[in-house]
């Protein structure tokens, strides 16, 4: 058992945990880039959409983020509401991964802590 020292095991565990948390952080970082590029003009930097005037209010309208990831990802993909003033579709603009990343950014930044 000398081969697998406790120190070595701890180090491997550290590497594993570290790589997992950094991919989570990378996803949020990617999501932020997408958000600032594609969503911020309507939803605003603070996620309130000017209290729901320019877009859905992620911070105060609990009916939005209480939906499942599948429901929200579908809305991000196909859009919602009025074709002119509503939520525009992102299909073809964003990859599935980018839509997941931006949703993760929205949940971690504006959702209930
Ligand atoms: C042109 C303005 C505009 C842009 C850009 C925009 N949105 Fe929206 N968004 C809206 C409006 C308006 C609504 C409210 C739609 C409704 O409820 O009819 C909305 C609603 C939403 C909702 C809530 C839908 C629901 O079920 O209530 C989500 C989630 C969302 N947007 C995500 C995003 C993401 C992610 C981006 C960027 C990729 C984005 N939006 C870009 C205007 C915009």
Backbone and ligand atoms as CSV (ligand in chain L), in Angstrom:
chain,resi,resn,atom,element,x,y,z
A,1,UNK,N,N,0.825,-1.221,0.000
A,1,UNK,CA,C,0.000,0.000,0.000
A,1,UNK,C,C,0.854,1.265,0.000
A,2,UNK,N,N,2.187,1.087,0.117
A,2,UNK,CA,C,3.056,2.263,0.112
A,2,UNK,C,C,2.866,3.108,-1.150
A,3,UNK,N,N,2.530,2.402,-2.247
A,3,UNK,CA,C,2.406,3.092,-3.544
A,3,UNK,C,C,1.391,4.234,-3.493
A,4,UNK,N,N,0.289,3.972,-2.786
A,4,UNK,CA,C,-0.748,5.006,-2.725
A,4,UNK,C,C,-0.681,5.738,-1.400
A,5,UNK,N,N,0.195,6.685,-1.313
A,5,UNK,CA,C,0.338,7.426,-0.054
A,5,UNK,C,C,-0.859,8.351,0.143
A,6,UNK,N,N,-1.100,8.677,1.372
A,6,UNK,CA,C,-2.219,9.571,1.692
A,6,UNK,C,C,-2.022,10.925,1.006
A,7,UNK,N,N,-0.791,11.391,1.019
A,7,UNK,CA,C,-0.490,12.671,0.368
A,7,UNK,C,C,-0.859,12.636,-1.111
A,8,UNK,N,N,-0.472,11.531,-1.757
A,8,UNK,CA,C,-0.761,11.377,-3.191
A,8,UNK,C,C,-2.257,11.371,-3.446
A,9,UNK,N,N,-2.986,10.623,-2.596
A,9,UNK,CA,C,-4.442,10.553,-2.758
A,9,UNK,C,C,-5.075,11.925,-2.579
A,10,UNK,N,N,-4.609,12.632,-1.571
A,10,UNK,CA,C,-5.148,13.976,-1.329
A,10,UNK,C,C,-4.891,14.878,-2.524
A,11,UNK,N,N,-3.704,14.728,-3.115
A,11,UNK,CA,C,-3.345,15.569,-4.245
A,11,UNK,C,C,-4.262,15.290,-5.440
A,12,UNK,N,N,-4.502,13.978,-5.694
A,12,UNK,CA,C,-5.386,13.615,-6.807
A,12,UNK,C,C,-6.787,14.153,-6.555
A,13,UNK,N,N,-7.256,14.042,-5.293
A,13,UNK,CA,C,-8.578,14.562,-4.948
A,13,UNK,C,C,-8.635,16.067,-5.192
A,14,UNK,N,N,-7.559,16.734,-4.795
A,14,UNK,CA,C,-7.493,18.181,-4.985
A,14,UNK,C,C,-7.601,18.542,-6.468
A,15,UNK,N,N,-6.851,17.783,-7.311
A,15,UNK,CA,C,-6.873,18.057,-8.748
A,15,UNK,C,C,-8.277,17.856,-9.313
A,16,UNK,N,N,-8.937,16.770,-8.864
A,16,UNK,CA,C,-10.279,16.465,-9.359
A,16,UNK,C,C,-11.265,17.573,-9.004
A,17,UNK,N,N,-11.299,17.929,-7.720
A,17,UNK,CA,C,-12.230,18.956,-7.253
A,17,UNK,C,C,-11.935,20.270,-7.953
A,18,UNK,N,N,-10.644,20.561,-8.088
A,18,UNK,CA,C,-10.231,21.801,-8.719
A,18,UNK,C,C,-10.692,21.883,-10.173
A,19,UNK,N,N,-10.538,20.789,-10.916
A,19,UNK,CA,C,-10.914,20.828,-12.327
A,19,UNK,C,C,-12.432,20.902,-12.464
A,20,UNK,N,N,-13.183,20.261,-11.515
A,20,UNK,CA,C,-14.632,20.330,-11.590
A,20,UNK,C,C,-15.105,21.744,-11.338
A,21,UNK,N,N,-14.584,22.378,-10.290
A,21,UNK,CA,C,-15.077,23.712,-9.972
A,21,UNK,C,C,-14.618,24.719,-11.021
A,22,UNK,N,N,-13.472,24.490,-11.657
A,22,UNK,CA,C,-13.062,25.482,-12.633
A,22,UNK,C,C,-13.888,25.372,-13.910
A,23,UNK,N,N,-14.390,24.159,-14.264
A,23,UNK,CA,C,-15.234,24.106,-15.454
A,23,UNK,C,C,-16.586,24.768,-15.179
A,24,UNK,N,N,-17.067,24.678,-13.924
A,24,UNK,CA,C,-18.287,25.385,-13.512
A,24,UNK,C,C,-18.058,26.893,-13.636
A,25,UNK,N,N,-16.910,27.354,-13.136
A,25,UNK,CA,C,-16.581,28.781,-13.213
A,25,UNK,C,C,-16.400,29.221,-14.668
A,26,UNK,N,N,-15.794,28.362,-15.487
A,26,UNK,CA,C,-15.620,28.688,-16.913
A,26,UNK,C,C,-16.971,28.887,-17.588
A,27,UNK,N,N,-17.922,28.010,-17.241
A,27,UNK,CA,C,-19.252,28.081,-17.827
A,27,UNK,C,C,-19.921,29.411,-17.490
A,28,UNK,N,N,-19.823,29.821,-16.235
A,28,UNK,CA,C,-20.415,31.097,-15.820
A,28,UNK,C,C,-19.724,32.251,-16.555
A,29,UNK,N,N,-18.401,32.151,-16.678
A,29,UNK,CA,C,-17.621,33.183,-17.360
A,29,UNK,C,C,-18.049,33.282,-18.831
A,30,UNK,N,N,-18.198,32.130,-19.494
A,30,UNK,CA,C,-18.684,32.095,-20.885
A,30,UNK,C,C,-20.088,32.691,-20.961
A,31,UNK,N,N,-20.935,32.307,-20.002
A,31,UNK,CA,C,-22.318,32.793,-19.976
A,31,UNK,C,C,-22.374,34.303,-19.824
A,32,UNK,N,N,-21.458,34.836,-19.054
A,32,UNK,CA,C,-21.425,36.294,-18.851
A,32,UNK,C,C,-21.090,37.002,-20.162
A,33,UNK,N,N,-20.142,36.427,-20.917
A,33,UNK,CA,C,-19.762,37.021,-22.203
A,33,UNK,C,C,-20.970,37.045,-23.144
A,34,UNK,N,N,-21.709,35.910,-23.185
A,34,UNK,CA,C,-22.911,35.834,-24.024
A,34,UNK,C,C,-23.939,36.861,-23.546
A,35,UNK,N,N,-24.144,36.927,-22.218
A,35,UNK,CA,C,-25.151,37.831,-21.656
A,35,UNK,C,C,-24.861,39.287,-22.034
A,36,UNK,N,N,-23.607,39.694,-21.856
A,36,UNK,CA,C,-23.244,41.085,-22.151
A,36,UNK,C,C,-23.381,41.377,-23.642
A,37,UNK,N,N,-23.141,40.366,-24.457
A,37,UNK,CA,C,-23.187,40.542,-25.903
A,37,UNK,C,C,-24.616,40.511,-26.448
A,38,UNK,N,N,-25.461,39.611,-25.912
A,38,UNK,CA,C,-26.750,39.313,-26.549
A,38,UNK,C,C,-27.989,39.650,-25.711
A,39,UNK,N,N,-27.865,39.818,-24.419
A,39,UNK,CA,C,-29.052,39.924,-23.563
A,39,UNK,C,C,-29.120,41.239,-22.783
A,40,UNK,N,N,-27.952,41.786,-22.475
A,40,UNK,CA,C,-27.870,42.930,-21.558
A,40,UNK,C,C,-28.618,44.158,-22.071
A,41,UNK,N,N,-28.636,44.342,-23.401
A,41,UNK,CA,C,-29.300,45.542,-23.930
A,41,UNK,C,C,-30.769,45.600,-23.517
A,42,UNK,N,N,-31.424,44.464,-23.384
A,42,UNK,CA,C,-32.826,44.444,-22.941
A,42,UNK,C,C,-32.958,44.084,-21.461
A,43,UNK,N,N,-32.269,43.038,-21.025
A,43,UNK,CA,C,-32.436,42.569,-19.635
A,43,UNK,C,C,-31.642,43.394,-18.631
A,44,UNK,N,N,-30.709,44.229,-19.136
A,44,UNK,CA,C,-29.902,45.137,-18.319
A,44,UNK,C,C,-28.844,44.386,-17.507
A,45,UNK,N,N,-27.817,45.146,-17.131
A,45,UNK,CA,C,-26.689,44.595,-16.381
A,45,UNK,C,C,-27.142,43.977,-15.050
A,46,UNK,N,N,-28.179,44.578,-14.441
A,46,UNK,CA,C,-28.639,44.088,-13.130
A,46,UNK,C,C,-29.725,43.016,-13.250
A,47,UNK,N,N,-30.091,42.629,-14.493
A,47,UNK,CA,C,-31.053,41.544,-14.694
A,47,UNK,C,C,-32.504,41.900,-14.483
A,48,UNK,N,N,-32.802,43.176,-14.189
A,48,UNK,CA,C,-34.196,43.547,-13.906
A,48,UNK,C,C,-34.971,43.957,-15.156
A,49,UNK,N,N,-34.285,44.129,-16.288
A,49,UNK,CA,C,-34.984,44.595,-17.484
A,49,UNK,C,C,-35.745,45.882,-17.209
A,50,UNK,N,N,-35.118,46.778,-16.441
A,50,UNK,CA,C,-35.776,48.020,-15.998
A,50,UNK,C,C,-37.144,47.712,-15.402
A,51,UNK,N,N,-37.131,46.879,-14.373
A,51,UNK,CA,C,-38.358,46.428,-13.703
A,51,UNK,C,C,-39.352,45.795,-14.668
A,52,UNK,N,N,-38.822,45.057,-15.635
A,52,UNK,CA,C,-39.697,44.346,-16.555
A,52,UNK,C,C,-40.192,45.197,-17.706
A,53,UNK,N,N,-39.690,46.432,-17.836
A,53,UNK,CA,C,-40.165,47.312,-18.911
A,53,UNK,C,C,-39.508,46.943,-20.247
A,54,UNK,N,N,-38.174,46.801,-20.248
A,54,UNK,CA,C,-37.482,46.487,-21.498
A,54,UNK,C,C,-37.379,44.980,-21.737
A,55,UNK,N,N,-37.535,44.180,-20.694
A,55,UNK,CA,C,-37.491,42.714,-20.825
A,55,UNK,C,C,-37.884,42.071,-19.514
A,56,UNK,N,N,-37.999,40.735,-19.518
A,56,UNK,CA,C,-38.340,40.007,-18.290
A,56,UNK,C,C,-37.394,40.376,-17.145
A,57,UNK,N,N,-37.956,40.493,-15.933
A,57,UNK,CA,C,-37.187,40.868,-14.740
A,57,UNK,C,C,-36.785,39.596,-13.978
A,58,UNK,N,N,-35.514,39.190,-14.130
A,58,UNK,CA,C,-35.040,37.955,-13.502
A,58,UNK,C,C,-34.948,38.069,-11.986
A,59,UNK,N,N,-34.778,39.295,-11.484
A,59,UNK,CA,C,-34.533,39.482,-10.054
A,59,UNK,C,C,-35.831,39.443,-9.251
A,60,UNK,N,N,-36.863,40.177,-9.717
A,60,UNK,CA,C,-38.077,40.335,-8.906
A,60,UNK,C,C,-39.279,39.521,-9.374
A,61,UNK,N,N,-39.261,39.059,-10.624
A,61,UNK,CA,C,-40.374,38.253,-11.116
A,61,UNK,C,C,-40.034,36.774,-10.940
A,62,UNK,N,N,-40.456,36.215,-9.801
A,62,UNK,CA,C,-40.078,34.838,-9.460
A,62,UNK,C,C,-40.660,33.802,-10.415
A,63,UNK,N,N,-41.688,34.196,-11.171
A,63,UNK,CA,C,-42.294,33.226,-12.088
A,63,UNK,C,C,-41.328,32.854,-13.211
A,64,UNK,N,N,-40.273,33.654,-13.420
A,64,UNK,CA,C,-39.330,33.336,-14.507
A,64,UNK,C,C,-38.344,32.239,-14.087
A,65,UNK,N,N,-37.517,32.505,-13.097
A,65,UNK,CA,C,-36.470,31.538,-12.753
A,65,UNK,C,C,-36.986,30.343,-11.958
A,66,UNK,N,N,-38.276,30.351,-11.589
A,66,UNK,CA,C,-38.838,29.161,-10.947
A,66,UNK,C,C,-39.144,28.076,-11.987
A,67,UNK,N,N,-39.061,28.433,-13.262
A,67,UNK,CA,C,-39.253,27.435,-14.319
A,67,UNK,C,C,-38.028,26.504,-14.388
A,68,UNK,N,N,-38.223,25.340,-15.023
A,68,UNK,CA,C,-37.121,24.380,-15.137
A,68,UNK,C,C,-36.124,24.866,-16.191
A,69,UNK,N,N,-34.913,24.294,-16.135
A,69,UNK,CA,C,-33.894,24.606,-17.144
A,69,UNK,C,C,-34.428,24.304,-18.539
A,70,UNK,N,N,-35.119,23.180,-18.690
A,70,UNK,CA,C,-35.623,22.782,-20.016
A,70,UNK,C,C,-36.583,23.840,-20.569
A,71,UNK,N,N,-37.483,24.332,-19.693
A,71,UNK,CA,C,-38.445,25.352,-20.138
A,71,UNK,C,C,-37.735,26.643,-20.533
A,72,UNK,N,N,-36.798,27.074,-19.689
A,72,UNK,CA,C,-36.103,28.338,-19.968
A,72,UNK,C,C,-35.199,28.230,-21.195
A,73,UNK,N,N,-34.532,27.066,-21.330
A,73,UNK,CA,C,-33.669,26.884,-22.509
A,73,UNK,C,C,-34.501,26.915,-23.784
A,74,UNK,N,N,-35.718,26.361,-23.694
A,74,UNK,CA,C,-36.588,26.389,-24.868
A,74,UNK,C,C,-36.982,27.828,-25.214
A,75,UNK,N,N,-37.299,28.632,-24.178
A,75,UNK,CA,C,-37.650,30.037,-24.422
A,75,UNK,C,C,-36.464,30.791,-25.027
A,76,UNK,N,N,-35.265,30.533,-24.491
A,76,UNK,CA,C,-34.072,31.210,-25.020
A,76,UNK,C,C,-33.872,30.809,-26.483
A,77,UNK,N,N,-34.194,29.568,-26.799
A,77,UNK,CA,C,-34.016,29.064,-28.165
A,77,UNK,C,C,-35.040,29.652,-29.142
A,78,UNK,N,N,-36.319,29.577,-28.782
A,78,UNK,CA,C,-37.362,29.940,-29.754
A,78,UNK,C,C,-37.961,31.327,-29.536
A,79,UNK,N,N,-37.613,31.979,-28.386
A,79,UNK,CA,C,-38.174,33.295,-28.114
A,79,UNK,C,C,-39.530,33.200,-27.431
A,80,UNK,N,N,-40.100,34.373,-27.086
A,80,UNK,CA,C,-41.397,34.388,-26.402
A,80,UNK,C,C,-42.082,35.730,-26.608
A,81,UNK,N,N,-43.400,35.675,-26.718
A,81,UNK,CA,C,-44.195,36.898,-26.784
A,81,UNK,C,C,-44.164,37.549,-28.157
A,82,UNK,N,N,-44.345,38.852,-28.170
A,82,UNK,CA,C,-44.458,39.625,-29.404
A,82,UNK,C,C,-43.204,39.488,-30.277
A,83,UNK,N,N,-43.369,39.236,-31.587
A,83,UNK,CA,C,-42.204,39.079,-32.470
A,83,UNK,C,C,-41.342,40.331,-32.550
A,84,UNK,N,N,-41.930,41.501,-32.306
A,84,UNK,CA,C,-41.154,42.744,-32.390
A,84,UNK,C,C,-40.637,43.182,-31.019
A,85,UNK,N,N,-41.532,43.245,-30.016
A,85,UNK,CA,C,-41.143,43.752,-28.694
A,85,UNK,C,C,-40.808,42.649,-27.696
A,86,UNK,N,N,-41.012,41.406,-28.085
A,86,UNK,CA,C,-40.823,40.310,-27.131
A,86,UNK,C,C,-39.401,39.788,-27.088
A,87,UNK,N,N,-39.283,38.595,-26.533
A,87,UNK,CA,C,-37.996,37.924,-26.385
A,87,UNK,C,C,-37.612,37.276,-27.717
A,88,UNK,N,N,-36.484,37.725,-28.335
A,88,UNK,CA,C,-36.114,37.192,-29.649
A,88,UNK,C,C,-35.555,35.763,-29.562
A,89,UNK,N,N,-35.757,34.959,-30.613
A,89,UNK,CA,C,-35.175,33.614,-30.632
A,89,UNK,C,C,-33.658,33.668,-30.815
A,90,UNK,N,N,-32.955,32.668,-30.296
A,90,UNK,CA,C,-31.493,32.624,-30.429
A,90,UNK,C,C,-31.003,31.400,-31.191
A,91,UNK,N,N,-31.962,30.620,-31.682
A,91,UNK,CA,C,-31.605,29.441,-32.464
A,91,UNK,C,C,-30.787,29.882,-33.675
A,92,UNK,N,N,-29.633,29.227,-33.910
A,92,UNK,CA,C,-28.786,29.613,-35.031
A,92,UNK,C,C,-27.776,30.679,-34.663
A,93,UNK,N,N,-28.096,31.471,-33.608
A,93,UNK,CA,C,-27.173,32.508,-33.137
A,93,UNK,C,C,-26.237,31.933,-32.079
A,94,UNK,N,N,-26.823,31.155,-31.152
A,94,UNK,CA,C,-26.066,30.596,-30.034
A,94,UNK,C,C,-26.088,29.074,-30.099
A,95,UNK,N,N,-24.977,28.444,-29.694
A,95,UNK,CA,C,-24.945,26.987,-29.609
A,95,UNK,C,C,-25.721,26.541,-28.368
A,96,UNK,N,N,-26.072,25.249,-28.297
A,96,UNK,CA,C,-26.767,24.725,-27.119
A,96,UNK,C,C,-25.947,24.991,-25.857
A,97,UNK,N,N,-24.618,24.815,-25.969
A,97,UNK,CA,C,-23.748,25.036,-24.809
A,97,UNK,C,C,-23.773,26.504,-24.373
A,98,UNK,N,N,-23.771,27.427,-25.339
A,98,UNK,CA,C,-23.819,28.849,-24.990
A,98,UNK,C,C,-25.137,29.204,-24.300
A,99,UNK,N,N,-26.248,28.574,-24.738
A,99,UNK,CA,C,-27.537,28.833,-24.090
A,99,UNK,C,C,-27.521,28.300,-22.664
A,100,UNK,N,N,-26.909,27.115,-22.455
A,100,UNK,CA,C,-26.793,26.572,-21.092
A,100,UNK,C,C,-25.923,27.479,-20.233
A,101,UNK,N,N,-24.816,27.956,-20.810
A,101,UNK,CA,C,-23.900,28.820,-20.061
A,101,UNK,C,C,-24.590,30.124,-19.651
A,102,UNK,N,N,-25.346,30.723,-20.584
A,102,UNK,CA,C,-25.974,32.012,-20.256
A,102,UNK,C,C,-27.070,31.805,-19.213
A,103,UNK,N,N,-27.773,30.662,-19.274
A,103,UNK,CA,C,-28.793,30.384,-18.250
A,103,UNK,C,C,-28.129,30.200,-16.888
A,104,UNK,N,N,-26.983,29.506,-16.863
A,104,UNK,CA,C,-26.244,29.323,-15.602
A,104,UNK,C,C,-25.807,30.682,-15.049
A,105,UNK,N,N,-25.338,31.560,-15.954
A,105,UNK,CA,C,-24.941,32.908,-15.519
A,105,UNK,C,C,-26.139,33.651,-14.920
A,106,UNK,N,N,-27.293,33.566,-15.588
A,106,UNK,CA,C,-28.491,34.256,-15.099
A,106,UNK,C,C,-28.911,33.695,-13.737
A,107,UNK,N,N,-28.950,32.367,-13.615
A,107,UNK,CA,C,-29.363,31.760,-12.333
A,107,UNK,C,C,-28.416,32.144,-11.195
A,108,UNK,N,N,-27.092,32.088,-11.457
A,108,UNK,CA,C,-26.143,32.349,-10.371
A,108,UNK,C,C,-26.029,33.846,-10.066
A,109,UNK,N,N,-26.344,34.716,-11.038
A,109,UNK,CA,C,-26.198,36.154,-10.808
A,109,UNK,C,C,-27.471,36.807,-10.274
A,110,UNK,N,N,-28.631,36.361,-10.789
A,110,UNK,CA,C,-29.885,37.058,-10.469
A,110,UNK,C,C,-30.883,36.209,-9.697
A,111,UNK,N,N,-30.641,34.896,-9.611
A,111,UNK,CA,C,-31.587,34.027,-8.912
A,111,UNK,C,C,-31.461,34.168,-7.411
A,112,UNK,N,N,-32.400,33.561,-6.699
A,112,UNK,CA,C,-32.370,33.570,-5.222
A,112,UNK,C,C,-31.104,32.890,-4.745
A,113,UNK,N,N,-30.416,33.520,-3.834
A,113,UNK,CA,C,-29.144,32.944,-3.360
A,113,UNK,C,C,-29.432,31.846,-2.327
L,1,LIG,C1,C,-34.719,42.655,-27.750
L,1,LIG,C2,C,-34.783,42.549,-26.312
L,1,LIG,C3,C,-34.352,41.234,-25.671
L,1,LIG,C4,C,-33.152,40.600,-25.804
L,1,LIG,C5,C,-31.958,41.011,-26.640
L,1,LIG,C6,C,-33.240,39.422,-24.950
L,1,LIG,N1,N,-34.438,39.353,-24.324
L,1,LIG,FE1,FE,-35.048,37.899,-23.038
L,1,LIG,N2,N,-36.882,38.804,-22.903
L,1,LIG,C7,C,-37.250,39.955,-23.559
L,1,LIG,C8,C,-38.653,40.259,-23.279
L,1,LIG,C9,C,-39.446,41.434,-23.811
L,1,LIG,C10,C,-39.099,39.218,-22.415
L,1,LIG,C11,C,-40.520,39.006,-21.864
L,1,LIG,C12,C,-41.263,38.129,-22.852
L,1,LIG,C13,C,-42.667,37.776,-22.429
L,1,LIG,O1,O,-42.861,37.396,-21.265
L,1,LIG,O2,O,-43.552,37.882,-23.281
L,1,LIG,C14,C,-37.962,38.334,-22.191
L,1,LIG,C15,C,-37.994,37.217,-21.413
L,1,LIG,C16,C,-36.931,36.373,-21.187
L,1,LIG,C17,C,-36.967,35.212,-20.344
L,1,LIG,C18,C,-38.179,34.759,-19.501
L,1,LIG,C19,C,-39.181,34.037,-20.337
L,1,LIG,C20,C,-40.366,33.636,-19.503
L,1,LIG,O3,O,-40.726,32.467,-19.553
L,1,LIG,O4,O,-40.971,34.487,-18.811
L,1,LIG,C21,C,-35.738,34.645,-20.388
L,1,LIG,C22,C,-35.280,33.385,-19.663
L,1,LIG,C23,C,-34.928,35.441,-21.272
L,1,LIG,N3,N,-35.682,36.479,-21.749
L,1,LIG,C24,C,-33.610,35.193,-21.557
L,1,LIG,C25,C,-32.849,35.935,-22.446
L,1,LIG,C26,C,-31.484,35.616,-22.792
L,1,LIG,C27,C,-30.687,34.474,-22.237
L,1,LIG,C28,C,-31.095,36.548,-23.702
L,1,LIG,C29,C,-29.764,36.644,-24.411
L,1,LIG,C30,C,-29.301,35.459,-25.096
L,1,LIG,C31,C,-32.210,37.446,-23.927
L,1,LIG,N4,N,-33.244,37.042,-23.141
L,1,LIG,C32,C,-32.198,38.527,-24.798
L,1,LIG,C33,C,-36.457,40.751,-24.366
L,1,LIG,C34,C,-35.154,40.441,-24.748
